[in-house]
């Protein structure tokens, strides 16, 4: 069994987190409890299998149309606020988790190639560069460029090919069993991160331990999704 030699990361809710839409609603006059509920419901709906199967991230046009449909739920509280909420989906406005940079830096120092595989409607390269993370990413596989979305196995295989590693030597790190779990079908191992409070460390240091342990044992990682 091959030891793990490379890592792929999801973008949203894995390395970066979004602006706080609930805070935007509060600023617009919505009661805090209601704002939190509306924002939570929107994100919960966005992550359902039905919503994710609509091709939302196959193009910038799809991205805007389908996210606007989700954000329009807030218009009943503040007419037109959906336009302002959609701005939170601009990648350049997202913030890296506090442990993202140190973990990517340590992977780089260990000689571990890193890729990003994301369902996204716009390029992620500018936001990675802005925060000093771009230098540690060797490949980006973005759904709107590939016209294909996770969980399609081809996206993960493409990333492995760009990093010049075998799928069996690669760990996919994400937050969605639906989308990121598709890497299992491509032959990768998968590590799904638990939820954390906004802005808290994401728990990414665990990735370093998993790779170290895999190499020490000389076999593939036993992951929650692979069952090994």
N, C-alpha and C positions, 0 to 999 in steps of 0.2 A: 504494500500500500504506500502511495506517495505521500511525502510530507507536504504541508501547505507552504507555498512559495509566493503567493500574491493575494491581495485583498481588493475586493470591489466594495464600494460604499454606495448606498442610496444618498440622495441629497436632502430632501425635506424630512424633518423630524428624525434625522439620523446624524448628519453633520451640521445642518443649519436649522433654525426655527424661524417661523414667520412673525411679522409684526402682529401685535395684539389687536385683533378686530373688535374684541369686546370693549377695549379702551376707546376705540374710535366711536363705538355706539354710545358709550357713556358721555363722551365729549359732545355728542350730538343731542344729548338730553334724555337718553334711555336710562332707566333705573339699573344700577349695577347687577342686581340679581337677574333681571330680564336680559340684559346684555350678555351676561355669561351663558345663560341658557340658549339664547339665539345663536351665539357663536359656536357653542358646543354642538348644537343640533346641525348646523351647516356642515361642520367638519365631519360629524358622524355620517351624515348623508353622503358626503363626498367619498367616503371610504367604503361604501357598500359595493358588493359585486355588481349590482345592477348599474350603478352610476359609473363604475370603473370600466364597464364593458361598452360604454357609449363612444369610445374613441376620443375622449376629451383632450388627450395630449398628442394627437397625431398631427396637429398643425396649430399655429398661433390663432387662427380664426376659430377653430373648434374650442381651443382653450378659453378664449374670451366668451364665446357664446354659452358654453356649458357652465362655466363658473358664474357668469352673470345670472344664469337661471337659478343657481343655488343661492347666490347672495341676494336675489330679489325677495327672498323670504323676510329679509330685514326691512324692506321698503314699507311694510305695514306699520312699522314703528317710526321710521323716519323716511318719508318719501324721497327716493333718489339716492339713498345712502349706499345702494348696491355698487354704484360707480366708485365711491370712495373705498369700499371694502375690496373691490377688485384690484385696486392698487396694491394691496398687501400681497398679491401674487407675483409682483415684480421681483425676480430673483435678487436684484441689486439691493433691495430693501431688507433682505433676510440677514440674520445674524448667526455666526458660527457658535456652536456650543463651546463653553470654555475649555473643554478637553479635546476639541477637534484638532487645533493646530499642534499641540504637543504630541498627540498620538501620531498624526501624519508625519511630523518631523522625526519621531523615533523610528517609524517604519522606514522612512527614507534612509536614516543612518544605518539601519540593519540591512539595507539593500533589498527591501521588499517592494516590488512595484505595486502601484496603487492605481485603480481606475474608479470612475464614477459612472454608475448606470442609473438613469433617472427617467421617469415619466414626467416630462416637462414641456412647456410650450415655447420656451425662449432659452437662449444660450446661457449656460451656467459659468462659462469661462470668466466673464468680467467680475462676477462676485467672488469667485475663488481668488482671482488675482488681486482684487481690492483688499482682501483680508490676509494676503500673504500665504494662501494655501495652494495657489496654482502651481507653484514650483515643485510641489510634492505629488502632483497628479500627472500620470503619464498618458492617460486615455480617458476620453469622455464618450459615452454612448448615450445619446439623448433621443428620446422617442420621436420628437418632431422632425429630427434630421433623418432618422431611420424609417420613418412612417410605420412604426411598429411599437407596440407598448409592452411593458412587463405585464403579465408574467411570461411572455413569449420566450422560450429557451434561446432563440437565435440571438437575442440581445446580449445575453450573458456569454454565449459562445463568441460573439464578435469582440466583446471586451477582452476575453482571454486571448484571442488571436492577436489583438493589438498589443497586449502585454507579453506575448510570446510565452505563454504558460498553458499547460493543460487544464481543462476544467477540474479534473480531480486534484489539482494542486492549488485550487483557488477557493477562498472564503468569501462569501457574499454577506455583507452586514447591512441590515435594514430594519424597518419597523412594521412592515406589512406582510402578514402570512400570505395574503392573496397575491400581491405583486412581487415582492422579493422572494417569496417561497417558490416562484417559478424557476429559480436557479437550481433547485434540486433536480428538476427534469433535464437540465443541461449537464448534470454531473458534478455540480459544485456542492460544497458544504455551505450551510446557511446558519447565521447567528442573528436572531431577532432581539432587538433591544427592548427592555421594559420601558414603560412610560415614566417620565420624571417631570417635576415641576418646571415651568417655563424658566429658561435661563440657567437651570442647574446643570452640573456636569452630566453628560449623557451616559456615562458608564463605558466609554470607548476604550479605556485602559484594559478592559477585559480582553479585547481583541489581541493585544500584545501577549497576554498570558496564554491565550488559545494557540497562537502561532508558535510560541516558545515550547509549549507542551507537545504540540504536534511534531515539531522537529526533534524534540528529545526522545519521543517514543518511536519516531520513524514510521508513523502511519497516519492515516487521515483522522481528522477531528471527528469525534462523536457529537453530532449536532442534534438539537431538539427536533428538527424536521426530518433529518435523514434516518433517524431511528437506529443509528449505529453507535 
